[in-house]
Amino acid sequence: MTAKTLTRMDLSEAVFREVGLSRNESATLVEDVLQHMSDALVSGETVKISSFGTFSVRDKAARVGRNPKTGEEVPIHPRRVLTFRPSHLMKDRVAAGNKG
């Protein structure tokens, strides 16, 4: 099975077909939505999309890791990571898609 990737262009094309905006307006709308979501995440807000899932930013503390090849201890610096937690509806939908 070949995996297909959904791109910004695919999203704007879907908006063009479903909503009836021009291609330029559709592309701008998709870009604006993605930019708004990105800005919210950068500022530390949680982005929750009903029936889809929740994007959030977590602060991970510094810790000591280990190089698996040499066994040498290596410090891992504190960082911010983006997480996504799918909604129960999305989990169910994906699981149902795997069966068919």
Secondary structure, DSSP 8 states (H G I E B T S, - for coil): -------HHHHHHHHHHHH---HHHHHHHHHHHHHHHHHHHHTT--EEETTTEEEEEEEE--EEEE-TTT--EEEE--EEEEEEEE-HHHHHHHHHHHH-
